[in-house]
Every structure is written in structure tokens, then in C-alpha cells.
Amino acid sequence: MYLASFTYDGSDRIGAQIDDDHLIDFADAANATGTAFPYATMFELIAGGDAARKTAAGLLDAARGNDNIKRIPMADIAWQPPVRRPGKILGVALNNSASDARKISAPDHPMFFMKPQTSLLGHKQPIVARKHYNGLHPEPELAVIIGKLAKDIDPKKGMDYVYGYSILDDVTGNDMRAQDRVHYYALYPKKDNPDEVEKREQHLSYTARYKGADCFGPMGPWLVTRDEVPNPHDLDVICSVEGTVYTQDNTVNYTYRVEEVIAFISRHLTLEPGDVVSMGTAFREGDKTRKPLHTANYARLDGPREISITRLGTLSNPIEHDMSDPGDWRLPK
């Protein structure tokens, strides 16, 4: 199924694609067929497990042969992120073999960070490039939606914890990353005397601002259930801005597979239904004449930005420029 969260006729709804131009609202379909459907949000549907998914699939099948179930034109809806308020959004860093040449040193395991719920944005909703964000660029990624509780899982069973997939643009503000960079001496217990500390020179930059600002998480349009995607490790990824293709890649180039990423994260954070794991940036340029992805600066481009992934559709967002001054965050002296 191709599931969606959307607003129509003044109310928030969840439903599924029934043809190229229309969706159904599961609540409408349930009312028309006398079916119990106690799932008002995508989170509730996911948390309902196999029973809820089978009920939704049954309603979609019923709608195909029942003219009394309303077809809602996609042109008339406002798209929302497929999961409106996931408990966690986790991004995997440098998870692409194209990143290897840029690694001066790196651990032998997935690295990940968190994005807040407030960064999320639906399909066709504008990415607002605010003046104080400075430069920012797209990072097209396969998003994995978790279907059930995962803690210390066996990677061989990792796919059992996947509910489905979506597209996520891990919008990144390189200028903010540079502004928040710290070169300092970190304090660690001494190896030969753990009761004392020693200084170690380090460079770091925290991700909260340059990965988690408002509009830094466009996602959608669909949550595509796992059965629709036989192999998540062989999906073409194309990203364009204003019609110019900046990257053309394939998920086969991920360094760590979906199962491995889920298993590794689950050893540190309990994954819950509805959580989103974004697998890392697809940024191979392909054609040598193509502009690098990191030059697709939203601060100077008007969009739309489009990301297409095999079987998942196309996530398209316009870009708006907000040149207003939010004012000084410092207290007056």
C-alpha cells in the first residue's frame, strides 16, 4: 500500500492511493462498509501491527469496487509527513561508499544523529530558507519506518522490524555547522590511572542546528509498506533542483545495510513503532559534467527540489526565501 497523511476539507486524515490521481480516506471507507477502523493517525495504524495493516488493506480493496467510497483528488489535499510526529528521527551519517574518499578517520560502525519532529515537512510544502540559515543543501535519503519495538535485535531478523519506506531530504546547513565548530581539549580518564583525567585535542560540531532547523526534514509523499519494496538495497535515487540533476545514485552503495543499521541503533536506543531511520545521503554525481550536490544551495535557488526513489515516488518541495530579520537573541545590555 501507498499510505499518506493529509489534510482535506479542514480535517487531518490518513488514507491510501487508489489510482494515479486519487486517494481514499480510511475513515470514509470504514463508514461506508461498516468496518471498525479505530486508527486516527499513521502512528496508531503502525502501532496496530499486522491486524491494523490487514484492515487498511481490506478497506482499500473494498474501495476499488465500491463507488460509494469517495475518491479524494490529490490536487485538493495538503500533504503532511507520512508519520506526523514520530518519536524519533534518526539520520545515518556518511553511509555511502562515495563518502569513503573524504574520510580522514572514521569508526567501523554506523554513526547517527537525531532530527526533531519540528523539522518535518510534507510533500509540496515549501522549504523556507531563512536569511540567518545562510547556505543549505539537499541530502536525498531512503527513510525506513519502524514497525515494532526493537531492542538489541539480531541483524538477520532486522527486516522484520521494518513497516515501510519513504523519502526524506536531510536538509543540511553547512554554514551553521562551520559556525558551531569547536576545537578544544576534551577531558578523559587516563588509561593508566582512571582516577585522573587528561586533555585530548578534538574537533566537533553539534548537529542540532544545522540538521534540525525548521523545514530541514521534508518527507513523503508516501509511506510505502514493506511488501511493495522487495529489495531496499537496489533503488535508484535521483535529486534535482530547478530541473537540474545534481545526483543519481543507488541504495546498493550504502556502506551499512538496513538490517545492520537497525540492529546497531537498537543496541543504544530502543526503536519504537513509527520511528524514522534515514539511511544516509545518496550523492554520487554520476555524469562527470554534473554539478556536485553540495552546490545546490537553497539560499540562492528557487526550486522545486525533487527527489525520486524507485517504487517510492517523487518528493517535491518549492523553496521560499525569508529575508526578514528575526531580531537579536541576546538580552539588551
C-alpha positions in Angstrom: 0.0 0.0 0.0 0.9 3.6 -0.6 -0.2 5.3 2.6 -0.5 9.0 3.3 -1.2 11.5 6.0 -3.0 14.6 4.6 -5.4 17.4 5.3 -8.7 17.6 3.4 -11.8 19.6 3.9 -10.4 21.0 7.1 -9.5 17.8 8.8 -6.4 15.6 9.2 -6.8 12.2 7.7 -4.9 9.0 6.8 -5.5 7.0 3.7 -4.0 5.3 0.7 -3.5 5.8 -3.0 -6.2 4.2 -5.1 -5.2 5.4 -8.6 -2.7 7.9 -10.1 -4.7 10.9 -9.1 -6.8 9.9 -6.1 -6.7 8.7 -2.5 -9.2 7.2 -0.2 -9.7 8.2 3.5 -9.7 5.0 5.6 -12.3 6.5 7.9 -14.6 7.2 5.0 -14.1 3.7 3.7 -14.8 2.2 7.1 -18.0 4.2 7.5 -19.2 3.1 4.0 -18.5 -0.5 4.6 -19.5 -0.8 8.3 -15.9 -1.7 9.3 -14.3 -0.8 12.6 -11.2 1.4 12.0 -10.0 2.9 15.3 -6.8 4.4 13.9 -6.9 8.2 13.5 -3.2 8.7 12.8 -0.5 6.9 10.9 1.3 6.3 14.2 -1.8 4.4 15.5 -2.1 2.4 12.3 1.6 1.3 12.5 1.3 0.6 16.2 -1.7 -1.6 15.5 0.6 -4.1 13.8 -0.5 -6.8 11.3 -4.2 -6.6 12.3 -4.4 -2.9 11.6 -2.5 -3.2 8.3 -4.8 -6.0 7.1 -7.8 -3.9 8.0 -6.4 -1.0 6.0 -5.6 -3.3 3.0 -9.1 -4.7 3.1 -10.6 -1.2 3.0 -8.5 -0.3 0.0 -9.6 -3.5 -1.8 -13.2 -2.7 -0.9 -12.9 0.8 -2.2 -11.8 -0.4 -5.6 -15.2 -2.0 -6.2 -17.4 0.4 -4.3 -18.4 3.7 -5.9 -19.9 4.9 -2.6 -16.4 5.3 -1.2 -15.2 8.8 -2.1 -12.1 9.3 -4.2 -10.2 12.3 -3.0 -8.3 14.2 -5.7 -4.6 14.5 -4.7 -4.8 18.0 -6.2 -7.2 19.0 -3.4 -5.2 17.9 -0.4 -2.4 19.3 1.7 0.2 16.7 2.2 1.7 16.0 5.6 4.7 14.0 6.6 3.6 10.3 6.4 4.2 10.0 10.2 3.3 13.4 11.5 5.0 13.2 14.9 7.4 10.2 15.0 9.0 9.6 18.4 12.5 9.7 16.9 14.0 10.7 13.5 17.5 9.2 13.2 19.9 10.1 10.4 22.8 7.9 9.5 26.0 9.8 8.7 28.4 9.2 5.8 26.7 5.9 4.9 27.7 5.8 1.3 30.8 4.4 -0.4 31.1 7.7 -2.2 32.0 9.2 1.2 35.0 6.9 1.8 37.5 9.1 -0.1 36.5 12.0 2.2 37.1 10.1 5.5 40.3 11.0 7.2 39.4 8.7 10.1 36.1 7.0 10.9 34.7 4.3 13.1 33.9 0.8 11.9 30.2 1.2 12.7 27.2 3.4 11.7 27.2 6.9 13.1 23.9 8.5 13.6 22.3 11.7 14.8 18.7 12.9 15.7 16.4 15.4 14.0 13.4 16.9 15.8 9.8 16.4 14.8 9.5 20.1 14.1 11.9 19.8 11.2 9.4 17.7 9.2 7.6 19.0 6.2 5.1 17.4 3.8 5.2 16.8 0.1 4.7 20.1 -1.8 5.0 22.2 1.3 7.6 25.0 1.0 11.2 24.7 2.3 11.7 28.1 3.9 15.3 29.2 3.5 15.6 31.8 6.3 18.3 34.5 6.0 20.1 33.5 9.1 20.3 29.9 8.0 22.8 31.0 5.3 23.7 28.2 2.9 21.8 24.9 2.9 21.6 22.0 0.5 19.6 18.8 0.0 20.6 15.3 1.1 18.3 12.7 -0.6 17.8 9.6 1.5 15.8 6.4 1.9 13.8 6.6 5.1 12.9 3.4 6.9 9.8 3.5 9.1 10.0 1.1 12.1 7.0 -1.2 12.7 7.6 -2.6 16.1 9.6 -2.4 19.3 13.3 -3.1 18.6 16.0 -3.5 21.2 19.3 -5.4 20.8 17.9 -7.2 17.8 19.5 -9.9 15.6 20.5 -8.3 12.3 19.4 -11.4 10.5 15.9 -10.5 11.6 16.2 -6.8 11.0 13.7 -6.6 8.2 11.0 -8.0 10.5 11.1 -4.6 12.2 10.5 -2.5 9.1 7.0 -1.3 8.4 7.8 0.5 5.2 9.7 3.2 3.5 9.6 6.9 2.5 11.8 9.6 1.0 13.5 12.1 3.3 15.5 15.2 2.4 18.0 15.6 5.2 18.4 19.3 4.6 21.8 20.4 5.9 23.1 23.9 6.8 26.9 23.7 6.1 27.4 27.3 7.3 25.8 26.7 10.6 27.9 23.6 11.0 31.0 25.7 10.5 29.8 28.4 12.9 29.2 25.8 15.6 32.5 24.0 15.2 34.6 23.8 18.3 38.3 22.9 18.5 39.1 22.2 22.1 40.6 19.9 24.7 38.2 17.2 25.8 38.8 15.6 29.2 39.1 11.8 29.5 40.1 9.4 32.3 43.8 8.5 31.9 44.3 4.9 30.6 47.0 4.2 33.2 45.1 6.0 36.1 41.3 6.2 35.7 41.0 8.3 38.8 42.7 11.2 36.9 41.9 13.0 33.7 43.9 14.1 30.7 43.3 16.5 27.9 42.8 15.3 24.3 42.6 17.6 21.4 39.3 17.3 19.4 37.2 18.9 16.7 33.4 18.7 16.9 30.2 20.3 15.8 26.8 19.5 17.2 24.1 18.6 14.8 21.0 20.2 16.4 21.0 23.5 14.4 22.5 22.5 11.1 20.4 19.3 10.8 17.3 20.1 12.8 16.1 23.6 12.0 12.6 24.2 10.8 12.0 22.8 7.3 15.1 20.6 7.4 13.1 17.4 7.1 10.8 17.2 4.0 9.4 13.7 3.9 7.0 11.8 1.7 4.8 11.8 -0.2 4.1 8.1 0.8 4.7 5.6 3.4 5.2 2.6 1.2 4.6 -0.7 3.0 7.4 -3.2 3.0 5.7 -5.7 0.7 5.9 -3.1 -2.1 9.7 -2.9 -2.0 11.3 -6.4 -2.4 14.8 -5.1 -2.1 15.6 -1.7 -0.4 19.2 -2.1 -1.4 18.6 -1.7 -5.1 16.7 1.5 -5.5 17.7 4.4 -7.8 17.9 7.8 -6.2 17.7 11.0 -8.2 17.8 14.5 -6.8 17.2 17.7 -8.9 16.7 21.4 -8.1 15.1 23.6 -10.7 15.2 20.8 -13.2 19.0 20.3 -12.9 20.0 16.8 -11.7 22.6 17.0 -9.0 22.9 13.4 -8.0 22.0 10.0 -9.4 22.8 7.1 -7.1 21.5 3.7 -5.9 20.9 2.4 -2.4 23.3 -0.5 -3.3 26.0 1.9 -2.4 25.1 2.2 1.3 28.0 1.1 3.4 25.7 -0.4 6.1 22.5 -2.2 5.2 19.1 -1.5 6.6 19.3 -4.6 8.9 22.7 -3.6 10.2 21.7 0.0 10.9 18.6 -1.0 12.8 20.5 -3.6 14.8 23.3 -1.2 15.7 20.9 1.6 16.7 18.9 -0.8 18.8 21.9 -1.5 20.9 21.8 2.1 22.1 18.3 3.4 21.6 15.1 1.5 21.8 13.3 1.8 18.5 9.5 2.2 18.6 6.7 1.9 16.0 6.7 5.0 13.8 10.3 5.9 14.4 12.1 7.0 11.2 15.6 5.9 10.3 17.1 7.9 7.4 19.8 5.7 5.7 22.2 8.3 4.5 22.8 10.6 1.6 22.9 9.4 -2.0 25.2 11.9 -3.6 27.1 10.2 -6.4 27.3 12.7 -9.2 27.3 10.1 -12.0 27.8 12.2 -15.0 31.2 14.0 -14.6 29.8 17.2 -16.0 27.1 17.3 -13.3 27.3 19.9 -10.5 28.1 18.5 -7.1 25.1 18.1 -4.7 26.6 20.4 -2.2 26.4 23.3 -4.6 22.6 23.0 -4.8 22.2 25.9 -2.3 18.6 26.6 -1.3 19.7 30.1 -0.3 20.1 31.1 -3.9 17.8 28.6 -5.8 14.0 28.8 -6.1 13.2 25.1 -6.6 11.4 23.0 -6.9 13.6 20.4 -5.3 12.6 16.9 -6.4 13.8 13.5 -5.0 12.7 10.4 -6.8 13.4 6.9 -5.5 12.4 3.7 -7.3 9.0 2.4 -6.1 8.6 5.3 -3.6 7.6 8.1 -6.0 8.8 11.7 -6.0 9.1 14.1 -3.1 8.7 17.7 -4.5 9.0 20.9 -2.5 9.2 24.5 -3.6 11.7 26.8 -2.0 10.8 30.1 -0.4 13.2 32.8 0.8 12.6 34.5 4.1 14.8 37.6 4.2 13.3 39.0 7.4 15.4 39.7 10.5 14.1 37.7 13.5 15.8 40.1 15.8 18.7 39.7 18.3 18.5 36.7 20.5 20.7 38.4 23.1 19.3 40.3 26.0 19.9 44.1 25.8 23.0 45.2 27.6 
